[in-house]
Amino acid sequence: MLFQYEPELDAFLEFLIWRFSIWVDKPTPGIALMNLRYRDERAVALRGKALPTSLVCLTPYLSAVRTGLEGPGLTFAQKMWYCVAAVGGQYIWARLQSFSAFRRWGDSEQRPLARRAWGLMQRIEGLYKAASFGNLLIFLYTGRYRNLIERSLQARLVYESPNMNRAVSFEYMNHQLVWNEFSEMLLLLLPLLNSSTVKSFLHPFSKDKSSSSKEDDSICPICWASPTLVYLALPCQHRYCYYCLRTRCAAVPSFQCSRCSEPVVAMQRHGSVVEHKTQ
């Protein structure tokens, strides 16, 4: 289910980041650590052009006072277009790619219109990657715009204050340490948990065991579907799908039956000869 709705989840997460950072003129935790903020470069350019001629002689003195970081934040239109491009554009493109791949637009047997649409998508993707690479080279040389969205909107990341605080905030470090320890604990415990053992432990507490035993025995205990190619796990002789039983036996040498937790030593097609799981 998560894989099926992965574009929606990515778009939702991108929208949350945009809503609580760019929309409210606040930096993300990473941008805040680097003492950065977004600035409207169009307003800065217009302000530089609108400098009165009477102040031209004072520019050396003004440059000593100004830090070069002044300028307003993003406008309402820039924020909305950033959301449309970063959230909506990526979501639509991801869904269009998955839909075209599912419909097999690139196959030669498809209609000419579908093949043209697939070729157009490939050209657009190639042009976008080439433009992104060119923008990366320009960014490494000038340091102005990180991606194409910022360049098209003229939204530049500048320093929040000229004097950056070098003191490291222990709040972010504590969060990182907690998540690292939690992930390491999960990576250590998950391989030790056996689903069949947990099911057998909870089996005495399940309700209506007698009425559901016959129904459960007719389906595969791994994929919970009616097996098309029925195989029996030996010696307990519980029914499985061939693919489910074969993959589990190949992945785990000491695979135990998901119903009775008895070690599976061989597998047999329903009504056929015994087939050892090591074959």
Buried (B, 14 or more C-beta within 10 A) or exposed (E): EEEEEEBEEBBEEBBEBBEEBBBEEEBBEEBBEEBBBBBBBBBBEEEEEEEEEEEEEEEEEEEEEEEEEEBEBBBEEBBEBBBEBBBEEBBEBBEEEEEBEEEEBBEEEBEEEBBEBBEEBEEEEEEEEEEEEEBEEEBEEEEBBBBBBBBEBBBBBBBBEEEEEEEEEEEEEEEEEEEEEEEEEEEEEEEEEBEBEEBBEEEEEEEEEEEEEEEEEEBBBBEEEEBEEBBBBBEBEBBBBBBBBBEBBEEEEEBBBBBBBBEBBBBBEEEEEEBEBEE
